[in-house]
Amino acid sequence: MPLEKTPPPAAGLLHAVARLRLTRLAASAKPFLARGSGTGRCAGCRLVASHCVCALRPQLSTRAGVCLIMGDIEALKPSNTGWLVADVVTDTWAFGWSRTAVDAGLLTLLADPSWQPWLVFPGEFVPPGRVVTDLPPDAPGSAPGRKPLFVLLDGTWSEARKMFRKSPWLDALPVLSLHPDVVSNYRLRRSARESHFCTSEVAALCLALAGETHAAQSLAAWLDVFTEHYLSAKRSVRLDLDSEAHLRLLTLAAQEA
């Protein structure tokens, strides 16, 4: 399938991570230059223009929402996958993390009675009484009729642990500990631990747990397609638009239509 050129989104149409990126850039004393910036990057997908993937982007309405709390420069990295979550899941929020202050918008969201926040983090680092591994109606901290809001700490493993330890405003949230029976397929950065999943993989697992099967599958396919475009550009190899990942994403889009 040929990819049509997609114009940069208007400011009012930017999703949460894109808006956070602009805020972070405005506060920076010097420009953030990712590798490949000299070749020109698409404002919509952050890929070099020759490998733009915007024409294939899925965008879905889900009952579940995602709240990203992002490390200092995560929103600036072209390889950040929290961006992919915001691409797909309409109800996605993104906030920068600071040890000394908390965004008032984050506190307002966490207190919103229409949402039930779940802080997603490995249970081995949390007191057992605070941890759940499923989303039963009677789980600690849950309330009937509230939509699940998955709070993800988006950063390196060391950053995520620091955010978890030094964010007292998150201490009252129940912790959802995931135990997937699959391994990570993430190929854009190296992790110190083989068991680690990237942010979009974690979000897909959460969506599946909440019964949002189509959204979970679409997000997983979107990561795979984005990865192929990203690595094709980085390695200067031919991009296969008929790959299994592309066909899977197109099939899911057809099902949504």
C-alpha positions in Angstrom: 0.0 0.0 0.0 1.5 3.4 -1.0 1.9 5.8 1.9 0.5 9.3 1.1 2.2 12.3 2.5 0.4 13.5 5.6 0.6 17.2 6.6 1.7 18.0 10.2 -1.3 18.1 12.6 -2.7 21.5 13.6 -1.8 22.6 17.1 -5.3 21.9 18.4 -5.2 18.3 17.1 -1.9 17.3 18.8 -2.3 14.5 21.2 -1.1 14.6 24.8 2.5 13.4 24.2 3.0 15.8 21.3 1.8 18.7 23.4 4.1 17.6 26.2 6.9 17.5 23.7 6.3 21.1 22.7 6.2 22.2 26.3 9.4 20.5 27.0 11.1 21.9 23.9 10.0 25.4 24.9 11.5 25.0 28.3 14.9 23.7 27.0 17.9 26.0 27.0 19.2 24.3 23.9 17.6 22.4 21.0 17.2 18.6 21.3 18.7 17.0 18.2 17.9 13.3 17.7 19.9 11.3 15.3 18.7 11.8 11.8 17.2 15.2 12.5 19.2 16.6 9.6 17.2 14.6 7.1 13.9 16.1 8.3 11.4 14.4 10.5 7.6 14.2 10.2 5.9 16.2 12.9 3.2 13.6 13.2 5.2 10.4 13.7 8.8 11.7 14.4 10.2 9.4 11.6 12.4 10.8 8.8 10.0 12.1 6.1 10.9 9.3 3.7 9.6 6.7 6.1 6.5 8.6 7.5 3.9 6.2 8.9 1.1 8.7 9.6 -1.1 7.3 6.8 -1.5 4.0 8.6 -2.1 5.4 12.1 -5.1 3.9 13.9 -7.0 5.9 16.4 -9.6 4.2 18.7 -12.1 5.2 21.3 -11.9 2.9 24.3 -13.6 2.7 27.7 -10.2 2.4 29.3 -7.8 5.4 29.4 -4.0 5.8 29.8 -2.1 8.3 31.9 1.6 8.6 31.1 4.0 10.1 33.6 7.1 10.7 31.6 10.7 11.0 32.4 12.4 14.3 31.6 13.3 13.8 27.9 11.1 10.8 27.0 8.7 12.9 25.0 11.6 14.2 22.9 13.0 10.8 21.9 11.9 9.6 18.4 12.0 6.0 19.8 9.6 6.8 22.7 6.6 4.4 22.6 4.4 6.4 24.9 3.8 8.5 21.8 2.4 5.4 20.1 -0.1 4.9 22.9 -1.3 8.5 22.5 -1.5 7.8 18.7 -4.0 5.0 19.2 -5.9 5.5 22.5 -8.0 8.7 22.3 -8.2 9.0 26.1 -4.5 9.4 26.8 -3.0 12.0 29.1 0.7 12.8 29.5 2.5 14.6 32.3 6.2 15.3 32.9 7.6 14.0 36.1 9.4 16.2 38.7 10.7 15.1 42.1 9.8 18.5 43.7 6.4 19.3 42.1 3.4 17.6 40.6 1.3 18.9 37.7 -2.1 20.1 39.0 -3.7 18.5 35.9 -2.4 15.1 37.0 -3.9 15.4 40.5 -7.3 16.5 38.9 -7.3 13.5 36.6 -6.5 11.0 39.4 -9.3 12.5 41.5 -11.9 12.4 38.7 -14.7 10.2 39.9 -15.4 8.8 36.4 -12.0 7.1 36.4 -10.5 4.3 38.5 -6.7 4.8 38.4 -4.4 1.7 38.5 -0.7 2.4 38.9 1.1 -0.3 36.7 4.3 -1.5 38.3 6.0 -4.8 39.2 4.5 -6.2 42.4 7.8 -7.4 43.7 8.6 -3.8 44.7 5.3 -3.1 46.4 3.7 -4.2 49.7 1.4 -7.2 49.0 -1.7 -5.6 50.3 -1.5 -2.9 47.6 -1.1 -5.2 44.7 -3.6 -6.8 42.3 -3.0 -8.9 39.2 -6.5 -8.6 37.7 -9.3 -6.0 37.5 -12.0 -7.6 39.6 -14.9 -5.3 40.8 -13.9 -5.9 44.4 -10.2 -5.2 43.9 -8.6 -2.9 46.5 -9.3 0.8 45.6 -11.9 0.0 42.9 -15.3 1.5 42.6 -18.4 0.3 40.6 -19.1 2.1 37.4 -15.7 3.8 37.1 -13.6 3.4 33.9 -10.1 2.0 34.3 -7.3 4.5 34.0 -3.9 2.9 33.6 -1.1 5.0 35.0 2.2 4.2 33.4 5.7 5.4 34.4 7.3 6.1 31.0 11.1 6.1 31.2 14.1 3.9 31.7 13.9 1.3 34.4 16.0 3.3 36.8 13.8 6.4 36.0 10.6 4.4 36.6 11.8 3.1 39.9 12.8 6.6 41.0 9.4 8.0 39.9 7.7 5.2 41.9 9.7 5.8 45.1 9.6 9.6 45.0 6.0 10.4 44.0 4.0 10.5 47.2 0.9 11.6 45.3 0.8 8.1 43.8 1.1 6.2 47.1 -2.7 5.8 47.6 -3.3 4.2 44.2 -3.7 0.4 43.9 -0.9 -1.2 42.0 -1.6 -3.4 39.0 1.2 -6.0 38.6 1.2 -7.7 35.2 2.4 -11.2 34.6 2.3 -11.8 30.8 2.9 -15.1 29.3 4.7 -13.6 26.3 8.1 -12.0 25.9 8.8 -8.5 24.7 9.3 -7.9 21.0 10.7 -4.4 21.5 13.7 -3.6 19.3 14.2 0.1 19.4 16.3 0.3 22.6 18.2 -2.2 24.8 16.9 -3.0 28.3 19.0 -4.1 31.2 16.4 -6.8 32.0 15.0 -9.3 29.5 11.6 -9.3 31.3 11.0 -5.6 30.6 8.4 -4.4 28.2 8.3 -1.1 26.5 5.5 1.4 27.4 3.3 0.6 24.4 3.6 -3.1 25.1 2.5 -2.5 28.7 -0.4 -0.4 27.6 -1.5 -3.1 25.2 -1.4 -5.7 28.0 -3.5 -3.4 30.2 -6.1 -2.8 27.4 -6.4 -6.6 26.9 -6.9 -7.0 30.7 -9.7 -4.4 30.5 -11.4 -6.3 27.7 -10.3 -3.9 25.0 -9.0 -6.7 22.7 -9.2 -4.9 19.4 -7.5 -1.8 20.8 -4.8 -4.0 22.4 -4.1 -5.8 19.1 -4.1 -2.5 17.1 -1.6 -0.9 19.5 0.6 -4.0 19.3 0.5 -3.9 15.5 1.1 -0.1 15.5 4.3 -0.7 17.5 5.5 -3.4 15.0 4.8 -1.2 12.0 6.4 1.8 13.6 9.4 -0.3 14.5 9.8 -1.5 10.9 9.7 2.0 9.6 12.1 3.3 12.2 14.7 0.5 11.8 14.4 0.6 8.0 15.3 4.3 8.0 18.0 3.9 10.6 19.7 0.9 8.8 19.1 2.2 5.3 17.3 -1.0 4.2 14.3 -1.4 2.0 10.9 -1.0 3.7 8.5 -3.8 3.1 5.0 -2.4 3.0 3.6 -5.9 2.5 5.1 -7.2 5.7 3.1 -9.3 8.2 3.0 -6.3 10.5 1.6 -4.0 7.9 -1.0 -6.5 6.7 -2.0 -7.2 10.3 -2.5 -3.5 11.0 -4.6 -3.0 7.8 -6.7 -6.0 8.7 -7.5 -4.6 12.2 -8.3 -1.2 10.6 -10.8 -2.9 8.3 -12.4 -4.6 11.2 -12.8 -1.3 13.0 -14.4 0.2 9.9 
